[in-house]
């Protein structure tokens, strides 16, 4: 079986060891999730596998014939259109297609012999193996799945945002469907709809996949195995993320039990040695000491930080109706983002706002906190409501201070208390002395969220609070929100996070807000039920006859008389070779049409589906006529 085989890999930078003795395998058809805290070395490990970073020891084995796709975080892109960028992923296929077309032209003008036809057959076979007929449909399927439109395809790369360029890199890696895909945080900059599309794409993927992700829901849906990079080595778990989490916790519990038993044994042995070292049993005591010296001690990994909300000051009470909005509209120039949006958030609600990128989720949050004036309608806060706002920019952090100074100066606590707060959000030991400006985006998010919790706000408004956070940090934020006795509204694309913290889901779609009284899974279930209930029976009507498609033009000149009386044997052989070539081309075109008929993007377009179906029927008829012509040429003229 073709596979990626990693054995005994190690890597250090100076005196800092990132990982050692890392071994695992990923076969074609397997999808392995590489998980671990930020700084554990996941991206470095992936770069070692790709040959972009030299490991200190160990081996990486992958057959030279295997093709690889890699989503680089900072990939360079061209300056042409998006469609041209995607076509560039098929440059070898397009060159082969041009060679095929040139040979078809030569054969059509009588330049056919057995050697030329044999070469043409090899080219056609190779072109089909490379799925050359599917290039455009594959481009559209991946591009549309990742949120690009026809207008985007025709537009220039230079005008795309940073997030869109990341999606371009992801699309280019997926287009060729290589034998092995290496994906580093592929769900970054994707909304939930795009993430769900990517999940389905990868679940049906025939090659091997190794992906780094902090999206636990995504890992649950996609991964067939998890490689946990923890404590500078890797452990493989044969299942998805939930299985990994369950087995890891069970192993931790078993290790803690064994540790306690060993510690009890050590205490008993040390007591025996202390009691009898100078007495009649001194020899036995020395033997026990030798046993103790040889004992391999169980070492527990660092304990996960426990979140204790009760260490914080509880927020004050507020009105039952925390925030109300009626008939809100957001209009920018001639563009209406949403209109007639109304909502009510009650005390104790944990409300999640979900929807595709561009629907106005952040705009709605900014109206709630008063940063943006609605184009119509109004927002009303309840009595004694104190807002705490978490924006993605973290404007409230003082970049020149240390982490510890930020808490000491802002909240007037003593150092011990401040360190306790920071420890709950994974800032431990010397980490509290780091300057805020030197922190990563995820570390700044953690600190900003901690400050928010310390403000005493009873209504939290949160815009993507888990962006850039690794899984341990997300768990800390989740624990804090679940223990929070106030009210919050959150925008997030993290479905695992939403399932844990939200009890109300508000979907902002097509300019309207719909309320679901439950978490994310409940919302998906009820939305599916609503959509199923309102789907009408298809209306049967006689379709309009479309204009003749271009592919039918060749068929018009293909059919002449099937009989060939009075031609020489040499001429008959020449006509026979040409007929075989034309038949091969027609069958290849029929195969292309079959693939287009099965393409989900085309199936979603009734007009396009009908056009392809008519082309398919016409091509079948053409092939039947060509077979008649070929059959007639097979018999020599009398």
C-alpha positions in Angstrom: 0.0 0.0 0.0 1.3 3.5 -0.9 1.9 5.4 2.3 3.8 8.2 4.1 6.1 6.5 6.6 7.8 8.6 9.4 10.3 6.9 11.7 12.2 8.3 14.7 12.0 12.0 13.6 13.6 14.6 15.9 14.1 18.3 15.7 15.7 20.9 18.0 16.5 24.6 17.7 19.6 25.3 19.7 19.1 23.8 23.1 15.3 23.7 22.8 14.0 20.3 21.7 10.8 20.5 19.8 10.2 16.8 19.4 11.9 13.4 19.3 11.3 9.9 18.2 8.2 10.8 16.2 6.9 7.8 14.2 3.6 7.3 12.4 2.3 6.3 9.0 -0.5 7.7 6.7 -1.8 5.5 3.9 -3.7 6.7 0.9 -7.3 7.0 1.9 -6.5 7.9 5.5 -7.0 11.4 6.9 -4.7 12.1 9.9 -5.2 15.1 12.1 -2.1 16.5 13.7 -3.0 18.2 17.0 -1.2 19.9 19.9 -0.7 23.2 21.6 0.7 26.2 19.8 4.5 25.9 20.0 4.5 22.1 20.1 6.1 22.0 16.7 3.3 20.9 14.4 4.1 23.2 11.5 7.9 22.4 11.8 7.1 18.7 11.7 5.0 19.2 8.6 7.8 21.1 7.0 10.2 18.3 7.8 7.9 15.8 6.1 7.8 18.0 3.0 11.6 18.4 2.9 11.4 22.2 3.6 13.1 21.7 7.0 15.9 19.4 7.8 15.3 17.1 10.8 18.0 16.3 13.2 17.3 12.6 13.1 14.9 10.0 11.7 13.6 9.3 8.2 10.6 10.2 6.0 9.7 7.8 3.3 7.3 8.7 0.4 7.5 7.1 -3.1 8.9 9.5 -5.6 6.0 8.9 -7.9 3.5 10.2 -5.3 2.2 13.7 -6.0 1.9 16.2 -3.1 -0.4 19.2 -2.4 0.5 21.7 0.3 -1.3 24.7 1.6 1.3 27.3 2.4 0.3 30.0 4.9 2.2 32.7 2.9 2.1 31.4 -0.6 3.0 33.7 -3.5 0.4 34.2 -6.2 0.4 35.5 -9.8 -0.9 38.8 -11.1 -3.5 37.6 -13.6 -7.1 36.6 -13.1 -8.3 34.0 -10.5 -9.3 31.7 -13.4 -5.8 31.9 -14.9 -4.3 31.2 -11.4 -6.4 28.0 -11.2 -5.6 27.0 -14.7 -1.9 27.2 -13.8 -2.4 24.2 -11.5 -3.2 22.2 -14.7 -0.3 23.5 -16.9 0.9 19.9 -17.7 -2.6 18.8 -18.5 -3.2 21.8 -20.7 0.0 21.2 -22.7 -1.0 17.6 -23.3 -4.5 18.8 -24.4 -2.9 21.2 -26.9 -0.8 18.3 -28.3 -3.9 16.1 -28.6 -5.7 18.9 -30.5 -2.8 19.3 -32.9 -2.8 15.6 -33.6 -6.6 15.6 -34.1 -6.2 18.4 -36.7 -3.5 16.5 -38.5 -5.5 13.3 -38.6 -8.6 15.2 -39.8 -6.5 16.5 -42.8 -5.5 13.0 -43.8 -2.2 12.8 -41.9 -2.9 9.4 -40.3 -0.9 6.2 -40.2 -0.7 3.4 -37.8 2.2 4.8 -35.9 0.5 8.3 -35.6 -2.8 6.7 -34.5 -1.0 4.6 -31.9 0.7 7.7 -30.5 -2.6 9.6 -30.5 -4.2 6.7 -28.6 -1.5 6.9 -26.0 -2.0 10.7 -25.6 -5.8 10.3 -25.3 -5.4 7.6 -22.7 -2.9 9.8 -20.7 -5.2 12.8 -21.1 -8.1 10.8 -19.7 -6.0 9.4 -16.8 -5.1 13.0 -15.9 -8.9 13.9 -16.1 -8.1 16.5 -18.7 -11.8 16.7 -19.9 -12.8 17.7 -16.3 -10.5 20.7 -15.8 -13.1 23.4 -16.1 -15.7 21.5 -14.1 -13.1 20.8 -11.3 -12.1 24.5 -11.2 -15.7 25.6 -10.8 -16.6 22.9 -8.3 -13.7 23.8 -6.0 -14.0 27.6 -6.6 -17.7 27.7 -5.9 -17.3 25.4 -2.9 -14.8 27.8 -1.3 -17.1 30.8 -1.9 -15.8 32.3 -5.2 -18.2 33.4 -7.9 -18.0 33.7 -11.7 -17.2 37.4 -11.1 -14.3 36.4 -8.8 -12.9 34.0 -11.4 -12.9 36.7 -14.0 -11.4 39.3 -11.6 -7.7 39.9 -10.7 -5.7 38.2 -7.9 -4.4 41.6 -6.8 -7.8 42.8 -5.6 -8.4 39.8 -3.3 -8.2 40.2 0.5 -5.7 38.2 2.6 -8.4 35.7 3.6 -9.4 35.2 0.0 -5.8 34.6 -1.0 -5.6 31.9 1.6 -8.6 30.3 0.1 -7.0 30.5 -3.3 -4.0 28.6 -2.0 -6.3 26.0 -0.5 -8.2 25.7 -3.8 -5.0 25.2 -5.8 -4.0 22.4 -3.4 -7.3 20.6 -3.9 -7.7 21.1 -7.6 -5.2 18.4 -8.7 -6.4 16.0 -6.1 -2.8 14.8 -5.4 -1.9 11.5 -3.8 -1.1 13.2 -0.5 -2.5 16.5 0.9 -0.7 18.5 3.6 -3.0 21.1 5.1 -1.9 23.6 7.8 -5.0 25.2 9.4 -7.2 24.8 6.2 -10.4 26.2 7.9 -8.8 29.6 8.6 -10.8 32.3 6.8 -13.6 29.9 5.9 -17.2 30.4 7.1 -19.3 27.5 8.3 -20.8 26.8 4.9 -17.3 26.6 3.3 -16.0 24.4 6.1 -18.8 22.0 5.7 -18.1 21.9 1.9 -14.4 21.2 2.6 -15.4 18.4 5.1 -17.5 16.6 2.4 -14.7 17.1 -0.2 -12.1 15.5 2.1 -14.3 12.7 3.4 -14.6 11.5 -0.2 -10.9 12.1 -1.0 -9.0 9.1 -2.4 -5.5 10.2 -1.4 -3.9 10.5 2.0 -4.4 13.7 4.1 -2.3 15.1 6.9 -3.9 18.2 8.4 -3.1 20.6 11.3 -6.2 22.0 12.8 -7.6 23.4 16.1 -11.2 23.0 14.7 -12.4 20.0 16.8 -15.7 19.7 15.0 -13.9 19.6 11.7 -11.5 16.9 13.1 -14.4 14.9 14.3 -16.0 14.9 10.8 -12.9 14.4 8.8 -10.1 12.6 10.7 -9.7 8.8 10.6 -6.7 9.0 13.0 -5.3 11.6 15.3 -1.6 12.2 15.9 -1.2 14.0 19.2 2.1 16.0 19.5 2.5 16.4 23.2 5.4 16.4 25.6 7.8 16.5 22.7 6.7 13.2 21.1 3.8 11.9 19.1 1.1 9.4 20.0 -1.3 7.9 17.4 -5.0 7.4 18.1 -7.0 5.3 15.7 -10.2 7.5 15.5 -11.5 11.0 15.3 -10.9 13.9 17.8 -13.6 12.8 20.2 -12.1 9.3 20.3 -8.7 10.8 20.9 -9.9 13.0 23.7 -11.7 10.0 25.4 -8.7 7.6 25.1 -6.2 10.4 26.1 -8.2 11.1 29.3 -8.6 7.4 30.1 -4.8 7.0 29.7 -4.2 10.0 31.9 -6.5 8.6 34.6 -4.8 5.2 34.4 -1.4 6.9 34.6 -2.5 8.9 37.6 -3.7 5.8 39.3 -0.5 4.0 38.6 1.4 7.0 39.9 -0.5 7.1 43.1 0.1 3.4 43.7 3.8 3.8 43.0 4.0 6.8 45.3 2.4 4.7 48.1 4.9 1.9 47.4 7.7 4.4 47.6 6.5 5.9 50.9 6.1 2.4 52.4 9.6 1.4 51.2 11.2 4.7 52.5 9.5 4.2 55.9 10.8 0.6 56.1 14.4 1.8 55.2 14.2 4.6 57.8 13.0 2.3 60.5 15.4 -0.6 60.0 18.5 0.9 58.4 20.6 0.6 61.6 18.9 -2.4 63.3 18.8 -6.1 62.9 17.1 -5.8 59.5 19.7 -3.4 58.1 20.6 -5.9 55.3 17.0 -6.1 54.2 16.8 -2.3 54.4 19.8 -1.9 52.1 18.1 -4.4 49.7 15.0 -2.3 49.7 17.1 0.8 49.0 18.6 -0.9 46.0 15.2 -1.8 44.7 14.1 1.8 45.2 17.1 3.1 43.3 16.4 0.8 40.4 12.7 1.7 40.2 11.6 3.5 37.0 9.7 6.4 38.4 6.3 7.3 36.7 6.4 11.0 35.7 3.1 12.7 35.2 2.8 15.3 32.4 1.9 18.8 33.4 -1.6 19.0 34.7 -4.2 20.9 32.7 -5.1 24.2 34.2 -8.4 24.1 36.1 -10.7 27.1 35.5 -12.3 28.6 38.6 -14.8 31.3 37.8 -15.4 31.9 41.5 -12.0 33.6 41.7 -13.5 36.5 39.8 -15.8 39.1 41.0 -19.4 38.2 40.1 -21.2 40.7 37.8 -24.1 42.7 39.0 -27.7 41.9 38.3 -29.5 43.5 35.3 -33.0 43.6 33.7 -34.6 40.4 32.3 -34.6 41.9 28.8 -30.9 42.5 28.3 -31.0 43.9 24.7 -33.8 44.5 22.2 -33.5 45.5 18.6 -36.3 46.2 16.2 -36.4 46.6 12.5 -32.6 47.1 12.2 -31.1 47.8 8.8 -27.5 48.2 7.6 -27.1 50.0 4.3 -23.8 51.2 2.9 -24.3 53.2 -0.2 -26.4 51.2 -2.6 -25.6 47.9 -0.8 -28.1 46.6 1.8 -26.4 44.2 4.2 -29.6 43.4 6.1 -32.9 44.9 6.9 -35.9 44.4 9.2 -33.7 42.5 11.7 -35.2 42.2 15.2 -33.9 40.3 18.2 -34.4 39.9 21.9 -31.7 38.5 24.3 -32.8 37.7 27.8 -30.8 37.5 31.0 -28.8 34.2 31.2 -28.9 33.6 27.4 -25.7 32.5 25.6 -26.7 33.5 22.1 -24.6 32.5 19.0 -24.9 34.5 15.8 -24.1 32.3 12.7 -24.1 32.9 9.0 -21.9 33.1 5.9 -19.1 35.7 5.6 -20.5 39.0 4.4 -24.0 38.6 5.9 -23.3 41.3 8.5 -22.7 39.5 11.8 -19.9 41.8 13.0 -22.0 44.8 11.8 -24.9 43.6 14.0 -22.5 43.3 17.0 -21.2 46.8 16.5 -24.8 48.1 16.5 -25.5 46.3 19.7 -22.5 47.9 21.5 -23.1 51.4 20.0 -20.1 51.5 17.7 -22.3 51.8 14.6 -25.6 53.6 14.1 -28.3 51.5 12.3 -29.5 52.8 8.9 -33.0 52.1 10.3 -34.5 50.8 13.6 -32.9 51.0 17.0 -31.2 49.1 19.8 -32.3 49.3 23.5 -30.3 48.0 26.4 -32.0 46.9 29.6 -31.6 48.6 33.0 -28.2 48.1 34.7 -26.7 46.3 31.7 -22.9 46.7 31.6 -21.4 45.7 28.3 -18.0 44.1 27.8 -16.9 44.0 24.1 -14.4 41.6 22.6 -13.3 42.8 19.2 -10.8 40.9 16.9 -8.4 43.8 17.1 -7.8 43.8 20.9 -7.6 47.6 21.0 -7.7 47.7 24.8 -4.3 46.0 25.3 -1.3 48.1 26.2 1.4 46.6 24.0 4.4 48.1 26.0 3.4 46.5 29.3 4.1 42.9 30.4 1.3 40.5 30.8 1.5 40.7 34.6 1.6 44.5 34.6 -1.5 44.7 32.4 -3.6 42.9 35.1 -1.9 44.7 38.1 -2.4 48.2 36.7 -5.8 47.7 35.1 -7.5 45.9 38.1 -5.4 46.9 41.1 -5.0 43.3 42.4 -2.0 41.9 44.3 0.5 39.8 42.4 -0.6 36.5 43.8 -4.2 37.1 42.7 -3.1 38.4 39.3 -1.0 35.3 38.7 -4.0 33.1 39.6 -6.1 34.9 37.1 -3.4 34.5 34.4 -2.8 30.9 35.2 -6.5 30.1 34.5 -5.8 31.4 30.9 -2.6 29.5 30.5 -0.1 32.2 31.4 2.2 30.4 33.8 5.6 31.0 35.5 7.9 33.4 33.5 5.3 33.8 30.7 3.6 36.5 32.8 6.8 38.7 32.3 6.6 38.7 28.5 5.8 42.1 26.8 2.3 42.1 25.3 3.6 43.5 22.0 5.7 40.3 21.6 2.8 37.9 22.1 1.2 35.9 19.3 -2.3 36.7 18.1 -3.6 33.8 20.1 -1.9 34.8 23.2 -3.2 38.4 22.9 -6.7 37.0 22.4 -6.4 35.0 25.7 -5.2 38.1 27.6 -8.0 40.3 26.1 -10.6 37.7 27.1 -9.3 37.5 30.6 -9.5 41.3 30.9 -13.0 41.2 29.7 -14.0 38.7 32.4 -12.4 40.9 35.1 -14.3 44.1 34.1 -17.5 43.0 36.0 -19.6 43.3 32.8 -22.8 41.3 32.9 -23.4 41.3 29.2 -20.5 40.1 27.0 -20.5 40.8 23.2 -17.8 38.6 21.6 -16.6 38.7 18.0 -14.7 35.5 17.1 -13.2 35.0 20.6 -11.5 31.7 19.6 -9.7 32.9 16.5 -6.0 32.1 16.6 -6.4 30.0 19.8 -5.1 26.5 20.1 -7.3 23.8 21.6 -6.2 24.2 25.3 -6.8 27.9 25.1 -10.3 27.4 23.5 -11.1 25.0 26.3 -10.1 27.7 28.9 -12.4 30.2 27.1 -15.2 27.7 27.0 -14.9 26.9 30.7 -15.0 30.6 31.5 -18.1 31.2 29.4 -19.9 28.1 30.8 -19.3 29.3 34.3 -20.2 33.0 33.5 -23.5 33.8 35.3 -24.3 36.8 33.1 -25.4 37.0 29.4 -23.5 36.9 26.2 -23.8 37.2 22.4 -21.0 35.6 20.3 -20.1 35.4 16.6 -18.1 32.4 15.8 -17.4 29.8 13.1 -16.2 27.3 15.7 -19.1 24.7 15.8 -17.5 22.7 18.7 -17.2 25.9 20.7 -20.8 26.9 19.9 -22.2 23.5 20.9 -20.5 23.8 24.3 -21.4 27.4 25.2 -24.6 28.5 23.4 -28.2 27.8 24.3 -29.7 30.1 21.6 -28.7 30.2 17.9 -29.4 33.3 15.7 -28.9 32.7 12.0 -28.3 35.8 9.9 -28.9 34.8 6.3 -30.1 36.7 3.2 -30.7 39.9 5.2 -32.9 38.2 7.8 -32.4 36.9 11.4 -34.0 33.6 12.4 -34.0 32.4 16.1 -33.4 28.7 17.1 -33.8 28.0 20.9 -30.9 25.6 21.2 -27.2 25.1 20.4 -25.5 24.5 17.0 -26.6 20.9 16.6 -30.2 21.8 17.5 -30.1 24.6 15.0 -28.8 22.4 12.2 -31.5 19.8 12.9 -34.4 22.2 13.1 -33.2 24.1 10.0 -33.1 20.9 8.0 -36.6 20.1 9.2 -37.9 23.5 8.1 -36.3 23.3 4.7 -37.6 19.8 4.2 -41.1 21.0 5.1 -41.2 23.8 2.6 -39.6 22.0 -0.4 -42.3 21.9 -3.2 -42.8 19.0 -5.6 -40.9 19.7 -8.8 -43.1 21.2 -11.5 -43.1 19.1 -14.7 -43.2 21.2 -17.8 -42.0 20.9 -21.4 -38.5 22.5 -21.6 -37.7 25.1 -24.1 -35.5 23.9 -27.0 -32.1 25.6 -26.5 -29.8 26.7 -29.3 -27.6 24.0 -30.7 -24.5 23.7 -28.5 -21.1 24.2 -30.1 -20.1 20.6 -29.6 -22.8 19.5 -32.0 -21.1 21.4 -34.9 -18.6 18.7 -35.5 -21.3 16.1 -35.7 -23.0 17.9 -38.6 -20.0 17.4 -40.9 -19.3 13.9 -39.7 -22.1 12.0 -41.4 -21.8 11.4 -45.1 -22.7 8.1 -46.9 -21.8 5.0 -44.9 -21.1 3.1 -48.1 -17.8 3.4 -49.9 -18.2 1.8 -53.3 -15.4 2.1 -55.9 -12.5 3.1 -53.6 -9.1 1.6 -53.8 -7.9 -0.7 -50.9 -5.2 1.9 -50.0 -7.8 4.7 -49.8 -10.1 2.4 -47.8 -7.4 1.8 -45.2 -6.8 5.5 -45.0 -10.5 6.2 -44.5 -10.7 3.4 -41.9 -7.8 4.8 -39.9 -9.5 8.2 -40.0 -12.8 6.8 -38.9 -11.2 5.0 -36.0 -9.6 8.2 -34.8 -12.9 10.2 -35.2 -14.7 7.4 -33.2 -12.1 7.6 -30.5 -12.5 11.4 -30.2 -16.3 11.1 -30.1 -16.2 8.4 -27.3 -13.7 10.6 -25.3 -16.1 13.5 -25.7 -19.0 11.3 -24.5 -17.0 10.4 -21.5 -16.4 14.1 -20.7 -20.1 14.7 -20.9 -20.8 11.8 -18.5 -18.5 13.4 -16.0 -20.1 16.8 -16.4 -23.5 15.2 -15.9 -22.3 13.8 -12.5 -20.8 17.1 -11.4 -22.6 18.6 -8.4 -22.2 22.2 -9.6 -23.9 21.4 -12.9 -26.6 19.3 -11.3 -27.5 22.3 -9.2 -28.2 24.3 -12.4 -31.3 23.0 -14.2 -30.6 24.8 -17.4 -27.1 23.6 -17.6 -28.1 20.0 -16.7 -30.7 20.0 -19.5 -28.2 21.3 -22.0 -25.6 18.7 -21.1 -28.3 15.9 -21.3 -29.2 17.0 -24.9 -25.6 17.1 -25.9 -25.1 13.6 -24.4 -28.0 12.2 -26.4 -26.7 13.9 -29.6 -23.2 12.5 -29.0 -24.6 8.9 -28.5 -26.4 9.2 -31.9 -23.3 10.5 -33.5 -21.3 7.5 -32.2 -23.9 5.1 -33.5 -23.6 6.6 -37.0 -19.8 6.6 -36.8 -19.9 2.9 -35.9 -22.0 2.2 -39.0 -19.5 4.1 -41.1 -16.6 2.2 -39.5 -18.5 -1.1 -40.1 -18.9 -0.3 -43.7 -15.2 0.5 -44.1 -14.2 -2.8 -42.5 -15.6 -4.7 -45.6 -13.6 -4.3 -48.8 -15.5 -2.9 -51.7 -16.7 -5.5 -54.3 
